[in-house]
Amino acid sequence: MLGKQGWRLLTRPDSLCTRVIKGKYSPHGNFLSATRRKRSSETWHALLHGRDVLRRGLIKRVGPGNSINIWNDNWIPGALKLKPLLRQEHVIVEQVDELFIQGTRRWNEDLVRDSFVPWDAEEILKIKAGVRMVEDTVAWNYERTGIYSVRSAYRLLKADERQKEASAGNKSGSSYADGIWNKLWKLKIPPKIRIFWWRAVNNFLPTKRELKRRHVEQEDFCETCGEEGETLFHVAFKCPLARRFWQSAKDLVGIKIPALHPATWTRDLLSPDKVLNTDAAMIICGVWSLWAGRNARKHGRVSWNSGAAVRHISKMLEDLVCSSTTQEVRPDPLRRR
């Protein structure tokens, strides 16, 4: 209910209640930027407590796009954090309107795909900018209407609670996640693939089965082979296209897939006692390539050569290893006398 009151302060700026509270506690800002003051009322403290929940689901709906910061604001409905997960070094765009074709509110697809990792790019291209919207508007991400509801906020909090309970069930909670990340960090793979695998380990990828479970899709069959219940494990190893890919990998670079369990395989590949780091890096990059190919086919790009993909991955990993080896043996510069 506290979140509901905060929502009213945001969406009804002309109401008497909002003007009184704004004048007293945030005369030069808005409710989201207001700070806790000394001697403020218990009502204000309670509203600030509800604001923490409100911030979790607030999102800006894209209109002109000139008031939305790409990297700091929540604006991507399908993204895990409602904003891009990763900023690549070469990217210089800052505001959403810079991603439009000049003079329109249509996405510059080439620029979007070049500026974001594949999963972020796909979610951005799904957004339809409001052609008639005069300005970007604030909405609640967890209701189709965009209006905050106590019900959806309660569900959000319950989901957080279940996630915390699941983490507590592990041996060391957050230290377990840290251990997984540390193992992943040690692999010599590109940063975007490292982020991809972190999402795979945590089941954050939008496979057909997961989308059906969340009532986003009505069917969950693989669009390549037609098998029901498409999972990442199926895309990576069971689909006929994946089998051809790994046969090419075996012929070209000698990689063999170890025995993997469908429930634990993403974590098992990070265990040195089960898979060598060099093999794990090749397999993880291979799965990333298969997932990227699956997404490309889903959006109409039918050309994908398994042998070419294997050679590309092998060359990419070889370059990474050579680069890191060069940095390790590089002598220190001579000190000035």
LINBELZI-V361450 format. One record per backbone hydrogen bond with DSSP energy under -0.5 kcal/mol. CO is the residue of the C=O (numbers start at 1). NH is the residue of the N-H. Records with the same first field share a line. If there is no record, write none. Layout:
# LINBELZI-V361450
CO = NH + NH
This chain:
# LINBELZI-V361450
1 = 5
2 = 6
3 = 7
4 = 8
5 = 9
6 = 10
7 = 11
8 = 12
12 = 15
15 = 19
16 = 20
17 = 21
18 = 22
19 = 23
20 = 24
21 = 25 + 26
22 = 26
26 = 29
30 = 33 + 34
37 = 40
41 = 45
42 = 46
43 = 47
44 = 48
45 = 49
46 = 50
47 = 51
48 = 52
49 = 52 + 53
50 = 54
51 = 55
52 = 56
53 = 56 + 57
54 = 57 + 58
57 = 141
59 = 61 + 139
61 = 137
62 = 130
65 = 68 + 96 + 97
67 = 69
68 = 70 + 96
69 = 73
70 = 84
73 = 75
74 = 60
75 = 77
76 = 79
79 = 82
82 = 75 + 76
83 = 81
86 = 88
88 = 91
94 = 70
95 = 98
96 = 99
97 = 100
99 = 108
101 = 104
106 = 101
107 = 109
108 = 112
109 = 113
110 = 114
111 = 115
112 = 116
115 = 88
117 = 120 + 121
118 = 122
119 = 123
120 = 124
121 = 125
122 = 126
123 = 127
124 = 127
127 = 129
129 = 131
130 = 133
137 = 61
139 = 59 + 141
140 = 143
143 = 146
146 = 140
149 = 153
150 = 154
151 = 155
152 = 156
153 = 157
154 = 158
155 = 159
156 = 160
157 = 161
158 = 162
159 = 163
160 = 164
161 = 165
162 = 166
163 = 167
164 = 168
165 = 169
166 = 170
167 = 170 + 173
172 = 175
173 = 176 + 177
174 = 178
175 = 179
176 = 180
177 = 181
178 = 182
179 = 183
180 = 184
181 = 185
182 = 186
183 = 187
184 = 187
187 = 189
190 = 193 + 194
191 = 195
192 = 196
193 = 197
194 = 198
195 = 199
196 = 200
197 = 201
198 = 202
199 = 204
200 = 203
205 = 207
207 = 211
208 = 212
209 = 213
210 = 214
211 = 216 + 217
212 = 215
220 = 230
222 = 226
227 = 222
230 = 209
231 = 235
232 = 236
233 = 237 + 238
234 = 238 + 239
239 = 242 + 243
240 = 244
241 = 245
242 = 246
243 = 247
244 = 248
245 = 249
246 = 250
247 = 251
248 = 252
249 = 253 + 254 + 255
250 = 254
256 = 258
261 = 264 + 265
264 = 267 + 268
265 = 269
267 = 270
268 = 271
270 = 272
271 = 274 + 275
276 = 280
277 = 281
278 = 282
279 = 283
280 = 284
281 = 285
282 = 286
283 = 287
284 = 288
285 = 289
286 = 290
287 = 291
288 = 292
289 = 293
290 = 294
291 = 295
292 = 296
293 = 297
294 = 298
295 = 299
296 = 301
297 = 300
300 = 302
302 = 304
304 = 306
305 = 309
306 = 310
307 = 311
308 = 312
309 = 313
310 = 314
311 = 315
312 = 316
313 = 317
314 = 318
315 = 319
316 = 320
317 = 321
318 = 322
319 = 323
320 = 324
321 = 325
322 = 326
323 = 327
324 = 328
325 = 329
326 = 330
